[in-house]
Amino acid sequence: MNRGGAFVLIGAGSTVFTPGLLTDLARAAAFDDITVRLVDVAPEAAETMAAVGRRIAAQYGSHMRVEAVHDRREALRGAQFVTTTIAVGSAAGWRRDLEVPERFGIRQTVGDSVGPGGVLRALRHVPEIVAIGRDIADVAPDAILFNYSNPLTANVRAVTRETGIRAVGLCHGTMHTKSALARALEVPEQEITTTFGGLNHLSWLMDIRTADQDLYPRLRELVEAQAGGADAPSDWSEGPHAPVSADLMRTFGLYPAPGDRHVAEFFADHLGPAGAGELPWGLQAGLDATREYIGEKSRLWDELRELADGDRPVPPPSDQEAERLVAMATAIRTGRTHVELAVNLPNHGLIGNLPETAVVEVPAAVGADGVRGVSVGDLPAGIAAVLTARALQQELVVDAALRGDRTLAIQALVLDPLVPDRATATAILDAAVAEDPTTLRAGTEHGLATV
């Protein structure tokens, strides 16, 4: 077993993920000797989280050391694992990614991965993720980067293409979809095996079964029985009752993950230009949830400061996403094999009929040699066509972000199904740049401030 070493979290001000990660590291025997270094553009955020981490370590009897480090390159020295949860522009930037397109008739449900909001977010995030990757390549070339920052696909594509470091994108979406389907099918989740393949936030259930039964026929029956159309009362979350996901299954033959509020943004016929009243397909609740999540950051910080000061008890473990990361890191650190439901990696044949350059979401085997994607073969032709178009658009987004190229940025927006024409694409980009000039800028040598 490797001893010592450092686990570096860049973007430590993440109000939900960071406490979850610190809790799961403190509970994992393989990391009893680790040094956790927290980096954030806001020094107070890193210091607060470090104090939270020390309280968590004491609560679980862990010897892990938790410290705030304000120089990113210094923090990376000796790192074995690096995690990025940055949000360039913070909550205000995410809010603009929803509000700017809305002025031009486009309403989104999340706006952090695809749609015009996803393009704007990529223009801000890609240069910074690449700058972090270059620091890793220079200071800690043997480290593995686990990126959670959205847009996940564009970020992982950019950092692997430009720096050559080992980088993996992680998202909890398929995990939640698997859990929801298990509940709907009334089968214990631990008895179900699933295979997902696709792109992040549009990953398709290729197989679902128990040891002795193919569950897909039963899932199709549930979809037909439970899911309504655009005007039916519905729940926007995961499961066969979700109307957009059900409609996509009727169209393409497979069930998509991770829930309507994400998959709808890939298709103009489910989430097109805004009309009067609420969003169709039960999606208004998804948009409301996004706005609520953005707005609750202040309250969460008040609670974290109380926790850091000892005025609030250490909460019980709750963040499954951090638990997945720690399980993978434990497998790498100890050499014990771990099978992961879904990771995001450069394709290299993992999905046979998607571009080699695409970053795909597939299962993985994790061990001493790192994270190895598992090939899932080909996807149905219609699904491959949708994903290929999206992967090629994201390649344009990466190029636009790294070059600061206005023409490429407009092309990327025009190619998004939610954007009706070039005039709208141009207006969105101009408005976003006017409000935040860092939306489009050339060069990644030094990176921008992140939170």
N, C-alpha and C positions, 0 to 999 in steps of 0.2 A: 504494500500500500504506500502511495506517496504521502509524505508528511509535510506539514507546513504549507507554504505557498499562499497565494492571495486570490480572493474572489472580489472582483471590482464591479461595482454597480455605477454606471454613468447615467445620470438622470435620477438621482436618489430621491428627488422630491416627489416621486410618484406616491400619492397618498394611500393607495390601496396595495399596490404590488410590493413596495419596499418593506412594510411591516410583515407581509406574508412571507417574503423571501427570508427575512431575518429570523422569523419564527421557525420556518422549516429547516434552515441551516442549523439553528440552535438545537433542534430535536434530532439531527442526523449525526450518528456517531462518527461517520467518515469525515465530518468537518469540525470535530471538537478542537482541532489544532489550527484552524484556518484563521487568517487575518482578512476581515471584510473591510474594504476601502470604499467609502461613499463619496461620489463626486457629483457636484451640482453647480450650475452657474450662480445659484443663490447660496452663498456660504451659510446663511442661517438655516436653510432647509437641510443641508448636509449635516450640520451640527446637531440639529434637532433629531434627525433620523439616527445619528450615531448614539445619542443619549437613549433613544428608544431601543436601539439594538443592544445596548449594554444592559438595560433593564430586562429585555427578553432573554439574553444569555444567562443572567443571574436567575431568572425564573425557572429555567430548564437545567440549571447546573452545567452549562456549557462553558468550555474554556476558550471559545472563539473570541477573538479581539475585534472590536468594531471601532473604526476611526474615520473621521471626515478628513479628506485630503483635497486641497484646493487646486493643486497642479495636476492636470490629467496625466501627463506623461510620467510624473513621479509616481502617481497612483498605480500606473500600469506595470511598473518594474516588478518582475517576479510573478506576474499574474499567471494563473493557470486557467481561470475562467473570467470572462468579461460579459456583462449583461448591459444592454442599452434599453432604457425606457424613456428616452428623451421626448420632449414635446416642444419643438421650436415655435416660439410665439405663445406658449402656454395655453391656458383655457381661452384667452381672448382670441388667439389665432384660430383655434378650432371653431369658435363661435363665428368668426368671419367667414370661414370655409362653408358654413351653412347659409349665412345671411347675404353674402355678396351674390351667389347664384340666384337666391330667392328674389332679389330685386329684378332679375331678368326672366322671371317666370319658372325657375327650376327649383323644386323642393326636393330635398334629399332626406333620407332617414338617419344616416350616420355621417356621411361626408368625410370619412377619414381614410378611405382606401381607393374607391373609384368614384365615378361621377366627377363633376367639375371641382367639388371640394377635395376629392382625393388627389386630383392633379395639382391643385394649389398647395396642398400639404406636402406632396412629393417635391415640389419646387423648393420648399423651405428645408425639408429634411434630408434629401439626398446629399447635398454638399457636406452637411455636418456629419452624417453617418460615414461618408468616405473619409473625411478628415480624421475621425476617430479610428477608422480602419487603418489609415496610414500610420497613425501613432502606434497602434498595436503591431503592425508589421515591423516597425522600427525598434520598438522598445520590448515587446513581448511576442515575438513571432511564433512561438509554440502555443500561445493561448488560443482558446476557442471562444468565438463571439456568439452569444445567444441574443438575438435581437427581437424585442417585442414591439418596437416603435412602428406605428403605421405611417404610410402605407407599407405593409410588411414586404410585399413582393418586390416593389420598386427599390426599397432600401437594401434588401438582400442581394438583388441583382446588381445594384450599383457597387456595393462594397466587395462582393466577390469578383466582379469584373475588373474593378480598378485597382485592387490591392492584393488579391490572391490569398488573403488570409482564410482560415477555416471559419465559416460563418453559417449559422443556422437560424431560421426564423421560427418562432413559436407563437401559437395562437390557441386559445381554449375552445374555439368554435366547434370543431368536430367532436370533442369530448362531450360538450353539452348536448349536441344533437344525438349522439349515441345514448346518453342517459335518458333523453326525452323519448326516444324510440323504444327503449327497453320498458319504460313505464307504460307507454301506449300499448305495447305488445303483451304486457303483463308477464314478462320474463325477467328473472333476476339479471341485472346488468353483467355480473361476473360470469354468467353462463353464455353470454353473447360475444361472438367475434365479428368484427366489421373490417372492411377495407374501404378506405376513402382515397380518391385521386382527383386532382384538379389543380386549381389555383387557390390561394388564400381568399377566403370569404366567398368562393364559389367552388367548393369541393364536393364531389359526387360520390354517393354511396354505391360502390361497385358490388358489394357482397355483404350480406348480413345473415348469420346462421347461429344455431347452437351446434353441439357436437353431433346431433342426429337429425337436424331439420333445417332446411332452407327457409328463412323467414320472409323472404321478399314477396312471395305470393300473398301472405297474410298482410304484409304492409300495404300492398296495392289495394286489397279489400278495404283496409281501414281508411286509406286516402279517399277512396270513392264514397265511403259511407260518412266520413266526418267532415271533409273539407268542402266549403262552399265556394262561390265565385267572388267577383270583385265587390259585390254589394252585401254579401252575407256577413252577419256578426261573426267575428273571429278573434283569435289571439295571434299576435304577431310573432310569438316566440317559436321555438323549435317543436317539431312533432308533426304527425300526419294531419292534424287539424289545421295547420298553417296554410292559408289559401294560396299564397304565391308559390311556395315550395311544392304544394300539391299540383298546381297548374303547370309548373315546370316539369314535374315528373310525368304528367299526362303528355306533354309536348316532346320531351327528350328521352323518356323511358327509365330514367334513374332519379333517385331522390337527392336533392342538393342540401348541403350544409353551408352556413350555420344559422339558419333561421331567416324569416322573411325580411327583416329590416336590413340585412346585409345582401342577400341574393337579389332582392328587388332592384338594387342600384345598378345591376349589370344589364337590365333590360328596360328599354324605353316604354314598352307597352304596359308595364306594371307601375312604373314611376316616371311619368313623363312630365311635360310642363304643367305647372300648377293651375288648377281651376278653382271655382268657388267651393268653400266648405272644406271639410277634412279630406285627407288623403284617402284614396280608395284602398281596397284589399285589406282593410283593418290596419293599415300602416301608420295611422296618426299616432297610435300608442307608442310605436317604435321611435318616431321623431320626438315625441314628448319625453320619452325615457332618455334620449340623447341629451336633450336640453337640460333635463333635471340633473343628469350626471355631470355635465359641464358646470352647472350652477352650484353644486354642493361642495366644491373644492374648499371654499373658505371655512365651512363648518368642520370638514375633516381635519383641516390644519389646526383648528382650535382644540380638537380632541387629541391630536398628536402632541401638541405642546403640553397639554395636561399630562399625557402619558410620560413624556420625557422628564417632566418636573416631579413625577411621582404622585401626582394628584389623581391619577386614574389607574385602576388595576390593569395588569397585562391581560389582554383579551385572549380567548382560546383560539387555536388554529382555525383558519377559515378559508384561506386562499388556495384553491386547488391548482391554479396555474403555477404558482411558485413551487408547489409540491412536485409537479411534473419536472420542472427544471432541476430541482435538487435530486430527484430520482435519476435523471440523466447524468448529472454531474457526479453522483455517487458511483454510477456504473463506470464512468471514465476513470475516476480516481481509484477505484478498487479493482477494476478488471472484471467485475461480474456483469454478465450480459443482461441487458434490459431491452424489452421491445416497446417502442413508443408508437402510439396510435397515429400521429401525424406530425411531420416536420416540414419545413420549407427549405429546399435545397436546389442548386442548379440541376437541371434536368438530366443531361448526359444519359439519355435512354431510359430513365425511370418510367416515363410515360411515352410509349413508342411513337405516337402520332402527334406530339406537341414539339415545338421548336427546341433544339438543343440549348438555345440561349435562355429559354424560359426558366423561371424559378417555380418549381412545382411543389404541391403539398401531397406527400405520400407517407406511408409507414416507414419506420426506421429501426435498425438494430443498433444498439449503443453499447460500447464496451471500451476496453483499453485503447483501441485504435481510433476512437472517436465516434462520430455519428455517420452511419452508412444507410443511405436510402434503400428501400426495397422496391424493386420494379413491380409495377402493377399491370404492365402490358399496355394495350391500346384502350382508349375511350371510344364510345360510339361516335360516328362521324360528325353528327350534328353538334355534339358537345365539344368535340375537338375543334370544330370550326369557330365556335364562340370563344373558346379559350385561346386559340391561336391569335385571333384578332386582338384580344385583350393583351396578350403577351407582347405582341408587336407594338401596340400603342404604348405600353409601359416602357418599352425600349426607347421610344421617342421621348417620353417623360424624363427618363434618366439622362438622355443626351441633352435635353433642354435645360435641365437643372444644373448639370455640370459645366455647360458652356455659357449659361446665362443667355440662351438664345430665344429671343421673342418669337421668331418665326416657327421654330420647333414647338414652343409652348402652345401657340395658337393651333398648330396642326394636331397636337395631342388632345386639346380640348375639342376641336372639331370632330375628332374620331370617337369621342365618348358618346354613347347612345342617348344620354340625357340632354345633350347640347344640340339644338335644332339646326344651327347654321353658323357660318363664319362670323357674321356680325355679332351674334350673341357671344361666341367664344372670345372675340376681341374685346367686347365690352366687359366681360367678366375679368379677363386678365388685366385690363387697364384699371378697373376699379380696385382690384386686389392690390396691385402694385402701388396705386395712389395712396391706399390706406396703410400699406406696409411695404416699403421699398425693398426689404430683404426677401420678398417673395421671389424675385428673379434677379440673380446676380451671378457673375462669373467667378470661377476660381474656388478651390477647396483647400489650398495649402494650409491655411490657418484656422479655418472653421469659424462658425458663428457661435454666439452664446446660446446655450440650450437650457431648458428647464424641464 
